[in-house]
């Protein structure tokens, strides 16, 4: 059965050598190999026990390297656990960081090692607004920012590139993602309805201006979206 979250992440990959940070089982990388989108991959995790899941999952694939360490620091040569793969001198061309909180992703992107890389695919579990704000404040251009739903959970998937100048987002784009506003898919419409219902339930018990403002913003975006259909 297709995992829509993983497929959305893989759809953003356009380089042939990638690194999956916090890989755990390495399901994203595995799908990329199955789709023949990549030629080599680095899989990292802070826990050797977790990384062993990926090693077992790849059945001695010699086109993988497994690296133990914190975030991008794991890609340092001294942390590489070669297993049966051939040592490669080529650096990852695209970094995938998925399945962790937005603040954790910010910490990884703030590491000194992040300066060596330009292309990223990010999938935060929470704190997505904070992540978007960090990106634009630190000279990242958001190339796409789309929503997908897997089961009952909504996931934002962000493709971004480091540049030499600061880009900008409107307040609406910061809150909801620029691609979702420009090209809303069915998941985004579901998300707006979900958020609206959640906020209405909160307001039943307590009036909070910030929540009222967000609710009004959602209503405005829903109106614009429906007009654009």
C-alpha positions as CSV (number, residue, x, y, z in Angstrom):
1,X,0.0,0.0,0.0
2,X,1.4,3.4,-1.0
3,X,2.3,5.7,1.9
4,X,1.2,9.2,0.8
5,X,3.6,11.0,3.2
6,X,6.6,9.1,1.9
7,X,5.5,9.5,-1.7
8,X,5.1,13.3,-1.3
9,X,8.6,13.5,0.1
10,X,10.0,11.4,-2.8
11,X,8.3,13.6,-5.3
12,X,10.4,16.5,-4.1
13,X,13.7,14.7,-4.6
14,X,15.5,15.7,-7.8
15,X,19.1,14.8,-7.0
16,X,20.8,11.4,-7.4
17,X,22.8,11.4,-4.2
18,X,20.8,12.0,-1.0
19,X,21.1,11.8,2.7
20,X,18.2,10.8,4.9
21,X,18.7,12.3,8.3
22,X,17.1,10.5,11.2
23,X,16.4,7.6,8.8
24,X,15.2,4.9,11.3
25,X,14.1,2.2,8.9
26,X,15.0,4.2,5.8
27,X,11.7,3.8,4.1
28,X,12.0,7.1,2.2
29,X,15.4,6.1,0.8
30,X,14.1,2.6,0.0
31,X,11.3,4.0,-2.1
32,X,13.7,6.4,-3.9
33,X,15.8,3.4,-4.9
34,X,12.7,1.5,-6.0
35,X,11.7,4.4,-8.2
36,X,15.3,4.6,-9.6
37,X,15.5,8.3,-8.6
38,X,18.8,8.0,-6.8
39,X,22.2,6.3,-7.3
40,X,23.6,6.5,-3.8
41,X,22.3,7.4,-0.3
42,X,23.6,8.2,3.2
43,X,21.3,7.1,6.0
44,X,21.9,8.6,9.4
45,X,20.5,8.3,12.9
46,X,21.6,9.4,16.3
47,X,21.0,5.8,17.6
48,X,23.0,2.8,16.3
49,X,20.1,0.6,17.4
50,X,17.7,2.6,15.2
51,X,20.1,2.7,12.3
52,X,20.5,-1.1,12.4
53,X,16.8,-1.2,11.3
54,X,17.9,0.5,8.1
55,X,20.9,-1.8,7.7
56,X,18.6,-4.8,8.0
57,X,16.0,-3.2,5.7
58,X,18.5,-2.7,2.8
59,X,19.9,-6.3,2.7
60,X,23.5,-5.3,2.2
61,X,22.8,-2.7,-0.6
62,X,26.2,-1.5,-1.5
63,X,24.8,1.9,-2.7
64,X,24.2,3.0,0.9
65,X,26.3,4.3,3.7
66,X,25.1,4.3,7.3
67,X,26.2,7.1,9.6
68,X,25.7,7.4,13.3
69,X,25.5,10.9,14.8
70,X,23.4,14.0,15.5
71,X,21.9,15.6,12.5
72,X,24.3,16.6,9.7
73,X,27.2,16.0,12.0
74,X,26.7,12.3,11.3
75,X,28.0,12.8,7.8
76,X,31.5,13.5,9.0
77,X,33.9,10.8,7.8
78,X,34.7,9.6,11.3
79,X,31.0,8.7,11.9
80,X,30.5,6.6,8.8
81,X,29.6,3.0,9.4
82,X,30.5,1.5,6.1
83,X,29.0,-1.9,6.5
84,X,29.3,-3.6,3.0
85,X,29.1,-0.4,1.0
86,X,32.0,1.1,-0.9
87,X,33.4,4.3,0.5
88,X,32.3,7.3,-1.5
89,X,33.9,10.7,-1.6
90,X,30.8,12.3,-3.2
91,X,28.8,14.5,-0.9
92,X,25.0,14.3,-0.7
93,X,23.4,16.7,-3.2
94,X,20.1,16.8,-1.3
95,X,19.3,16.4,2.3
96,X,16.0,14.8,3.5
97,X,14.9,15.6,7.1
98,X,11.5,14.1,7.8
99,X,9.4,12.8,10.7
100,X,10.6,15.1,13.4
101,X,9.5,18.4,14.9
102,X,10.0,21.7,13.2
103,X,12.2,23.0,16.1
104,X,14.4,19.9,15.8
105,X,14.8,20.5,12.0
106,X,15.7,24.1,12.8
107,X,18.5,22.8,15.2
108,X,19.9,20.6,12.4
109,X,19.8,23.4,9.8
110,X,21.6,25.6,12.4
111,X,24.5,23.2,12.7
112,X,27.8,24.4,11.2
113,X,27.7,21.4,8.9
114,X,24.6,22.7,7.2
115,X,26.6,25.3,5.4
116,X,28.0,22.6,3.1
117,X,24.6,21.8,1.6
118,X,22.1,23.7,-0.5
119,X,19.1,21.5,-1.3
120,X,16.7,20.2,1.3
121,X,13.4,18.3,1.6
122,X,11.8,18.9,5.0
123,X,8.7,17.3,6.6
124,X,8.0,18.6,10.0
125,X,5.6,16.9,12.4
126,X,4.8,20.2,14.2
127,X,6.0,23.8,14.5
128,X,5.8,24.3,10.7
129,X,5.2,28.0,11.0
130,X,8.4,28.4,13.0
131,X,10.3,26.4,10.4
132,X,9.0,28.5,7.5
133,X,10.0,31.6,9.4
134,X,13.5,30.3,10.1
135,X,13.9,29.4,6.4
136,X,13.1,32.9,5.1
137,X,15.2,34.6,7.8
138,X,18.2,32.5,6.9
139,X,18.3,32.9,3.1
140,X,16.4,29.7,2.1
141,X,14.0,29.9,-0.8
142,X,10.9,27.8,-0.4
143,X,10.5,26.1,-3.8
144,X,7.3,24.2,-2.9
145,X,5.3,23.7,0.3
146,X,2.5,21.2,-0.1
147,X,0.1,19.3,2.1
148,X,-0.7,15.6,2.1
149,X,-2.8,13.5,4.4
150,X,-1.9,10.0,5.6
151,X,-4.6,8.3,7.7
152,X,-6.0,11.0,9.9
153,X,-2.8,13.1,10.0
154,X,-1.9,16.1,7.8
155,X,1.8,16.6,6.8
156,X,3.5,19.6,5.2
157,X,6.3,18.8,2.8
158,X,8.7,21.6,2.0
159,X,11.3,21.7,-0.7
160,X,13.8,24.4,-0.2
161,X,17.2,25.7,-1.4
162,X,19.8,27.8,0.3
163,X,20.5,31.1,-1.6
164,X,22.6,34.2,-1.1
165,X,19.6,36.5,-0.5
166,X,16.6,36.7,1.8
167,X,13.3,35.8,0.3
168,X,9.9,36.6,1.8
169,X,6.5,35.1,2.5
170,X,3.2,36.8,3.2
171,X,1.5,36.2,6.5
172,X,-0.9,33.7,4.8
173,X,2.0,31.9,3.1
174,X,3.8,31.7,6.5
175,X,0.7,30.2,8.1
176,X,-0.4,27.8,5.4
177,X,2.4,27.3,2.8
178,X,2.6,29.2,-0.5
179,X,2.0,26.2,-2.8
180,X,-1.1,25.3,-0.8
181,X,-2.5,28.8,-1.4
182,X,-1.5,29.0,-5.1
183,X,-2.4,25.4,-6.0
184,X,-4.7,24.0,-3.3
185,X,-5.2,20.3,-3.4
186,X,-8.0,18.2,-1.8
187,X,-5.9,17.7,1.3
188,X,-5.5,21.4,1.9
189,X,-9.3,21.9,1.7
190,X,-9.7,19.1,4.2
191,X,-7.1,20.7,6.4
192,X,-8.9,24.0,6.4
193,X,-12.1,22.4,7.5
194,X,-10.3,20.4,10.2
195,X,-8.6,23.5,11.6
196,X,-11.8,25.4,11.5
197,X,-13.7,22.8,13.5
198,X,-10.9,22.5,16.0
199,X,-10.8,26.3,16.6
200,X,-14.6,26.5,16.9
201,X,-14.5,23.9,19.6
202,X,-11.8,25.8,21.5
203,X,-13.9,29.0,21.2
204,X,-16.9,27.3,22.8
205,X,-15.1,27.3,26.1
206,X,-13.0,30.4,25.9
207,X,-12.7,33.5,23.8
208,X,-9.2,34.0,22.6
209,X,-8.5,36.8,20.1
210,X,-5.6,35.0,18.5
211,X,-7.7,32.0,17.8
212,X,-10.6,34.2,16.6
213,X,-8.2,35.9,14.2
214,X,-6.9,32.6,12.9
215,X,-10.4,31.3,12.4
216,X,-11.3,34.4,10.4
217,X,-8.2,33.9,8.3
218,X,-9.2,30.3,7.5
219,X,-12.7,31.4,6.5
220,X,-11.2,34.0,4.1
221,X,-8.8,31.5,2.6
222,X,-11.6,28.9,2.2
223,X,-13.7,31.6,0.4
224,X,-10.8,32.4,-2.0
225,X,-10.0,28.7,-2.6
226,X,-13.6,27.9,-3.5
227,X,-13.8,30.9,-5.8
228,X,-10.7,29.6,-7.6
229,X,-12.2,26.1,-8.2
